Structures are given as structure tokens and as C-alpha cells.
Amino acid sequence: MRLLTFTDGAGTRIGVLKGEAIIDLSVAAPDLPLEMVAFLERGEAALARAREALAQSPATIALSNVTIESPILRPPKILATGLNYRDHAIEVGGENAKFPERPVFFNKQSTAARAPYAPVLLPPESDQLDYEAELAVVIGRRCRRVSAEQASQVIAGYTILNDLSLRDWQFRAPTVLMGKSWDTHCPMGPVIVTPDELPDPIALDIKTFVNGEVRQSSNTSNLIFDCAALIEQLSTVFTLEPGDVIATGTPGGVAAFRPGKPWLKIGDVVRVEIERIGHIEARVEADSIGSFIR
């Protein structure tokens, strides 16, 4: 099943993708919440109701008639993983690079979340905008101290994420928070693919294109720590909640370690594809948002 959040003249709500059209759950299953986190909080009963709608209800809304939003408009947490692809660890540390002995985590602020096809903004404070294609895991159940063997029980599904990074801000401090959390710098989507459709995400091609040029090309089989290991480590420390997003890391090929450091610039189009999930795509635009207090 492929869950999504969309907007049209009737408002923003959730649905199930069926081919090139959407089953509107507000019509097919009006007892369900209209928002993804609230839907996931209902647990297996809500998922079963959505599956019933997929089997029995017509898809009445064409994708071309809606705006596809980030599947989770405001994730409770966006948790990301550093140096988790073998090829990326090697490009950072050289051929003698040592792979991490345990996962390395950081967070992106929830306000960084962005729709999968919306523009992303290059602020005037930096000219070092970089792309990072990532498979992301969406948590579906509140949980703590989950073992790797139990991890499949708490996964709602998988999506695509671009961990956009301002490298100068990232590397100017011991922590990477400030370089990772700029507004619009976490486009994700277009759907959440549930585990019944994608039971094992660790054999998927993952690619980034900038203006049609391949910049990253790898496979999730190159992950150092798989999704279950990440969930085990994170849930040891704090409670994971429905709607939390875990980005699993990026493969080699980022601009920071390419000859000439070809940073993203205004007008560039960056596309991230993951096999069996789909793609997201964004044009880079100038950040013209000024100071405000509301």
C-alpha cells in the first residue's frame, strides 16, 4: 500500500495511491483521521481500514489535479544517520577509511520538512548547498528499547528523503545541526510504501540526478547498518513515536567530495530516485524570506 498526503480545493488530507489516481480516505473511510500522524497513531486498525478502501473503493482523484505534500507534514522527529554507506565512508575517509563501529546520528528540525516536488531554498548566508539521497523509515508505533529482531513490528513504511546540507554551516561547529536544519532542506515523499508491499528495503537502487546528470548511484545493500539496527540503537535512548522519520544515510557522490565541489545553485533541479518507491524532485530557488515575528 502506498499512503500519501495531498491538497486540492477541498483541503489537505490523506489517501492511498492506486495507479495514477488517489483513493480519498476522507470519502472511502470517513472514520479515519485526515492527517498522517493521527492516522498512524490509530495503529493496525487504521491500516486495515485503508487496505479495505484500496480493495473496494475507486480511485477518483487524478494525481495531476492535486499537490502532493510531504507524507508527514510535521514529523515529530527527523533523525538522520551519518557515514552509513560503505562508498560514502570511503569517499570521506579514503581507501583506508574505518567504518563506524556503531551508528552515528544527528537530527534535522521538523520545520525542514518539505513536499517532494516543491522548490528548495538556497539562503543568502551560504553557497555550499549539497544533496544527499536517502532511504527513510517511518515509525508506526510508539516504542522503546526495540531489538533489531522486533524492529519490523514498529515500521509503518518507507519513503524517499533528500538530506540537503549547507556544508559550511555543517562543518563550522562540532555538531552538524546548523548545517542540516534549514527550512525546506528535507524534501520527502512522495508516498509511504508499507512493508506488505516492500518487505525488505535493503536491495534497492538509489540515485541522485542534478540537471539530468547522475551524481549518486548505489544500492541500499551498501548500508553499513540496516533499518533494524538503527531502530534498535535509537529506541535504546528515547521513545520513538508514530510519524518519526529515520533517514538511513547517503551513498557516495555528494558534491562536497567531488572534484570542484559542484554545489547546488539557483536554477538547478535535483532528483532522487529509489527503486520500488519512486522519486522526488526539486528546483533550487533563492531564499527571499525575510525576518518575521508572528
N, C-alpha and C positions, 0 to 999 in steps of 0.2 A: 504494500500500500504506500502511496505517495501523498503525504499531507502537505498542505501549503496554506499560507495566509495571503489574502488578496483584497484589493479595493476596487469598487466600482461605484456607480451612482447611488447604490443602496448602502454604502458604508464599507467598513473593513471587517472581515470575518474569515473563518477557516473553511477549507474544503478538501476534497480528495481529487487528485488528478486522475483522469481516465482518458487516455489518448491525448488529444489536443484540446480537451474541454474539462470543465470542473463540475463536480457534484457539489452543490452548495449545501453544506451541512446545516445551515440555518433553516433550510427548507426540508431537506431529506431526513434530518434528525433534530428537530427544533428543541428537544430536551437537552441538547448538548450546549456547552459554553461556546461563545463566539470567538474566544481568544485562546491561543495555543497553550500557554502555560496552564490556564484554568482547565483546559481540555485534558492535558497530560496529568494534572493532579487528580482527575477522576479515575485514572488507572485503567486496568484491563477492561472494565465495563464500558468505558468510553471508546476504547479501541475496537472492541467487539461491535459496538453500535455503528461505528464508522465503516467497519467491514461489511456489515449488513447493507448499509447505504451503497457501498461500492458494488455489491452484488445485485441489488434490487432497484436502484434509482438511476434515472437517466442523467447524463452529464449535460446540463442545459446552458452553461456559460462558456463561451469561447475564450481561450487564453488571450486572443487578440483584443478582447473587449475589456480587459482588466489590467490593473497594475499589480504585479507580483511583489509582495513585500518580503522582508526578512521573515523566515518561518516563525521566528520568535522575535517579536518587536523589541522587547527589552529583556534580554536574558538575565536571570537573577545573578549569574556569574558567567564570565567568559574566561576560561582557564586555558592557557596555551603551553606548549611543550617546546623546549629548545634543543637543538642538535639531536634530533631523533631519527634522522635518516643517515644511513652509512655514507652516502655520497656527499651529503651536506657537511657531515662531520669531517670528512676528508678535505673538502674544499676550504674549510675554515682552518683546520689544523695541519694540513699537508699529509703526505703519504704515511707519515709515522704518527698520525693522529690517534689518540686514545679515545675510544668510545666511552660515553658516560657509564659509570657503574650503576647508577640509578637515574630515574627521570629528573630532568631539570625543568621546573615550572615557573611561569610568571602569569600575570593576569592582564587582560585588556579591560578597560572600563566598559560597562554596559552601554554607555552613550556612544560608543564607537560603532555599534551595530548599524548595518546599512542594508537596504534592499539589494537584491542580486544584480539588478540592471541599472541602478541609479548611479549618477556621477559620483566620483570620489574627489575630495578636495585637496589641492596642494596649497598649504598655507604659505604666507609670505615669510614666515620665520625659518624656512628650510628649503633647500633644493635637492635633498637626498631621499626622495621617496622611492621605496623599494617594494617589490611584490613578494609574496610567499604563498604558494598554493598549498592548501592543507585539506585533508580529510578531517571532518569534525564529528564528534559523537554527541548526541543529545540525550541527556539523562531523563528517564521517565518515572523514576520512583525515588522518594526520599530515602536516603540510606547512609549508613556509617559503617566503617570497618568491613567493607565488602572484599572478600577474597577474589583472586583472579578467576577462580572456578565459579564464583557466584555472579560475576560481572554481567553476564548475558541477561540476568534477571532484571537489571536496572536500566538497560539501554532501550530508549524509545525509538532510536533510529540514527541515521547518518545523513550528513549534508556536506556541502562544499563551503569552504571559507578561504578568504584571502587575508592573511595576516599582514596587512600593509604596515610598513615601518618607516619612520624617519630616522635614518641611521645616525646622523649627527646628534640628535637628541637621545637616541638609544645608548650611544657609547660615551656620552659625556658624564655619566654617573655609574656607580657600581651596580645599580638596578636598572632594568630596561623599561620600567613603567612609562616614563615620559615619552619615549620614542614609539611606544606601541599603542597608545590610547587616544590618539587624536580623533576628534569627531569624524565620522564617515569611514574610518580606517579599518572596519571589519565587515565588509560585504559578505553575505552568506545566503545560501539557498541553492536552487530555487525551491527545493522540496526537502522534506524529511522522509527518507526511504526507510520503512520499518524493517526489522530483522526478518520477518517472514518472507520478504522479497529479496533481502540482501543479508543472508545469514552469516557470511564470513567476508568482511571487507578487506582482508589482508592479501589481496591478489588483484588489485585494481590499477590500471594505468592512470597516471596523474600528470597533467601537463599545464604549462603556462605559455600563453602567446602574448607578445606585445606588438601591436600593429601587424599581426599575422605571422611574426617571426617566433619560432619556438625558442623559449628561454629556459624552461624546465621540462624535463621528460624523464619520468621514473615510474616506479611501481610501489604500491604500498607494502609489497613483500620486503622492501628495503628498510622498513621501520626497525629501529633498534628495540623499542618497547611497544608492544601491541596495545590495543584499546583496553583489554582486560588488565594489563599491568598498570596502565595509567590510572584506571579507576581504583585499583587496589591501593596504590600509593596515595592518591588524593583523599580517598574516603577514610584512610587511616587518621588523617589530621583533622578533617572537618566534614560536616554533613553535606552531602550532595543533594540537590533538590530538583524536582521536575522543571525542565526548561534550562538547566545549566548546560553550557556548551563547552566541550573539551576539544580544543584544536590539537591535533596529534603531531604537528611538526611539519617542516617543509623539506623537500629534496634539494639537491644541488642545483646550481644555476642562477642563484639570486644575483642581482646587479652588483651588490657590494663586493663580490668576489669574481666578477667578470672583468676582462681587460677593458680599461677605460671607464669602468663603473657607469654603465648606461642607466642612470636613474630615470625613473618615470618623469615625464614633463607634460605640461599642459597640452592637451590635444591627443595624447597617447590613449590607445584603447587596450586594456589588459583583460585577457580572457583566461579563466581557469576551468579546466575540464577534468572530471573524474569519471572513469568508466562506470556505467550502470547507474550513475546518479544524474549526470547532465553537465551543465556548465553555468557559470556566472560571468558577467562581462560589464566592465565599467569604463567610461571615458573620464580622463583626468581633467578637472576644471580648476580654475583659480578659486581659492577660498576668499570670498568677498564679505564674509560675515564679520561685522564689526563688534565692538563692545556692546553688551546689553545687560540690563538688570531688570528682571520681571518679577 
